[in-house]
Amino acid sequence: MNHVTYDQETDILYVRLQVGESAKQTFLDDARIIDRSADGAILGVEFLGASDGVDLVDVPFAQTVQRLIKERGLGLKVFA
């Protein structure tokens, strides 16, 4: 279910929290995007420019996102 992917070439980190089809995106800012299903459930979070650090302020399920990133062992800086 949970899954973390990081593309070094594009510098995009994606943390999937639930399986489902994305129907809507909520932009927290230019670098953080929340994917939601049609019923509003949070499916995942996309972080652009992740090598500069991952900002978890105002990110839903921030503790879970932080744990998943750490478990993946990517060495990215995380700001909570």
Phi and psi in degrees as GROMACS dihedral restraints (atoms count N, CA, C in turn):
[ dihedral_restraints ]
;  ai    aj    ak    al  type     phi  dphi    fc
    3     4     5     6     1   -74.4    20    10
    4     5     6     7     1   143.1    20    10
    6     7     8     9     1  -157.5    20    10
    7     8     9    10     1   140.7    20    10
    9    10    11    12     1  -122.2    20    10
   10    11    12    13     1   128.9    20    10
   12    13    14    15     1  -127.1    20    10
   13    14    15    16     1   144.3    20    10
   15    16    17    18     1  -136.8    20    10
   16    17    18    19     1   124.5    20    10
   18    19    20    21     1  -104.3    20    10
   19    20    21    22     1   107.0    20    10
   21    22    23    24     1   -63.4    20    10
   22    23    24    25     1   -34.8    20    10
   24    25    26    27     1   -64.6    20    10
   25    26    27    28     1   -44.2    20    10
   27    28    29    30     1   -93.9    20    10
   28    29    30    31     1   -11.7    20    10
   30    31    32    33     1    61.3    20    10
   31    32    33    34     1    42.8    20    10
   33    34    35    36     1  -117.3    20    10
   34    35    36    37     1   128.9    20    10
   36    37    38    39     1  -108.3    20    10
   37    38    39    40     1   133.2    20    10
   39    40    41    42     1  -126.7    20    10
   40    41    42    43     1   128.5    20    10
   42    43    44    45     1  -114.4    20    10
   43    44    45    46     1   111.6    20    10
   45    46    47    48     1   -90.0    20    10
   46    47    48    49     1   129.2    20    10
   48    49    50    51     1  -104.4    20    10
   49    50    51    52     1   -29.4    20    10
   51    52    53    54     1  -145.6    20    10
   52    53    54    55     1   152.5    20    10
   54    55    56    57     1   -83.2    20    10
   55    56    57    58     1   137.1    20    10
   57    58    59    60     1   167.4    20    10
   58    59    60    61     1   175.6    20    10
   60    61    62    63     1   -97.4    20    10
   61    62    63    64     1   126.2    20    10
   63    64    65    66     1   -71.3    20    10
   64    65    66    67     1   126.0    20    10
   66    67    68    69     1  -116.8    20    10
   67    68    69    70     1   -15.9    20    10
   69    70    71    72     1  -153.8    20    10
   70    71    72    73     1   145.8    20    10
   72    73    74    75     1  -122.5    20    10
   73    74    75    76     1   139.1    20    10
   75    76    77    78     1  -115.1    20    10
   76    77    78    79     1   122.6    20    10
   78    79    80    81     1   -92.6    20    10
   79    80    81    82     1   115.6    20    10
   81    82    83    84     1   -74.4    20    10
   82    83    84    85     1   -34.7    20    10
   84    85    86    87     1  -167.9    20    10
   85    86    87    88     1  -165.6    20    10
   87    88    89    90     1   -69.1    20    10
   88    89    90    91     1   -15.5    20    10
   90    91    92    93     1  -115.6    20    10
   91    92    93    94     1    -4.0    20    10
   93    94    95    96     1  -134.5    20    10
   94    95    96    97     1   124.3    20    10
   96    97    98    99     1  -129.3    20    10
   97    98    99   100     1   129.6    20    10
   99   100   101   102     1   -99.0    20    10
  100   101   102   103     1   126.1    20    10
  102   103   104   105     1   -93.0    20    10
  103   104   105   106     1   132.1    20    10
  105   106   107   108     1  -126.7    20    10
  106   107   108   109     1   151.1    20    10
  108   109   110   111     1   -80.5    20    10
  109   110   111   112     1   176.0    20    10
  111   112   113   114     1   -60.6    20    10
  112   113   114   115     1   -30.7    20    10
  114   115   116   117     1   -89.8    20    10
  115   116   117   118     1     5.5    20    10
  117   118   119   120     1    93.4    20    10
  118   119   120   121     1    -3.5    20    10
  120   121   122   123     1   -64.7    20    10
  121   122   123   124     1   142.0    20    10
  123   124   125   126     1   -81.3    20    10
  124   125   126   127     1   120.9    20    10
  126   127   128   129     1   -96.1    20    10
  127   128   129   130     1   -34.5    20    10
  129   130   131   132     1  -176.7    20    10
  130   131   132   133     1   174.6    20    10
  132   133   134   135     1  -132.5    20    10
  133   134   135   136     1   132.3    20    10
  135   136   137   138     1  -109.4    20    10
  136   137   138   139     1   133.1    20    10
  138   139   140   141     1  -119.3    20    10
  139   140   141   142     1   117.1    20    10
  141   142   143   144     1   -90.1    20    10
  142   143   144   145     1   145.2    20    10
  144   145   146   147     1    64.7    20    10
  145   146   147   148     1    38.0    20    10
  147   148   149   150     1   -60.9    20    10
  148   149   150   151     1   -26.4    20    10
  150   151   152   153     1   -67.1    20    10
  151   152   153   154     1   -17.5    20    10
  153   154   155   156     1   -81.5    20    10
  154   155   156   157     1    -9.1    20    10
  156   157   158   159     1   123.5    20    10
  157   158   159   160     1   152.5    20    10
  159   160   161   162     1  -110.0    20    10
  160   161   162   163     1   114.2    20    10
  162   163   164   165     1   -91.6    20    10
  163   164   165   166     1   114.9    20    10
  165   166   167   168     1   -98.3    20    10
  166   167   168   169     1     2.8    20    10
  168   169   170   171     1   -61.0    20    10
  169   170   171   172     1   128.0    20    10
  171   172   173   174     1    69.1    20    10
  172   173   174   175     1     8.1    20    10
  174   175   176   177     1   -83.3    20    10
  175   176   177   178     1   126.5    20    10
  177   178   179   180     1   -60.6    20    10
  178   179   180   181     1   143.5    20    10
  180   181   182   183     1    56.7    20    10
  181   182   183   184     1    39.7    20    10
  183   184   185   186     1   -56.5    20    10
  184   185   186   187     1   -39.7    20    10
  186   187   188   189     1   -65.3    20    10
  187   188   189   190     1   -40.2    20    10
  189   190   191   192     1   -66.3    20    10
  190   191   192   193     1   -44.3    20    10
  192   193   194   195     1   -59.5    20    10
  193   194   195   196     1   -45.6    20    10
  195   196   197   198     1   -61.5    20    10
  196   197   198   199     1   -44.1    20    10
  198   199   200   201     1   -62.0    20    10
  199   200   201   202     1   -44.3    20    10
  201   202   203   204     1   -64.0    20    10
  202   203   204   205     1   -40.4    20    10
  204   205   206   207     1   -63.6    20    10
  205   206   207   208     1   -44.8    20    10
  207   208   209   210     1   -62.8    20    10
  208   209   210   211     1   -44.2    20    10
  210   211   212   213     1   -61.6    20    10
  211   212   213   214     1   -31.4    20    10
  213   214   215   216     1   -71.8    20    10
  214   215   216   217     1   -20.6    20    10
  216   217   218   219     1    68.1    20    10
  217   218   219   220     1    37.2    20    10
  219   220   221   222     1   -82.3    20    10
  220   221   222   223     1   -16.1    20    10
  222   223   224   225     1    74.7    20    10
  223   224   225   226     1    18.0    20    10
  225   226   227   228     1   -83.0    20    10
  226   227   228   229     1   144.0    20    10
  228   229   230   231     1   -73.0    20    10
  229   230   231   232     1   135.9    20    10
  231   232   233   234     1  -120.7    20    10
  232   233   234   235     1   129.5    20    10
  234   235   236   237     1  -112.5    20    10
  235   236   237   238     1   124.8    20    10
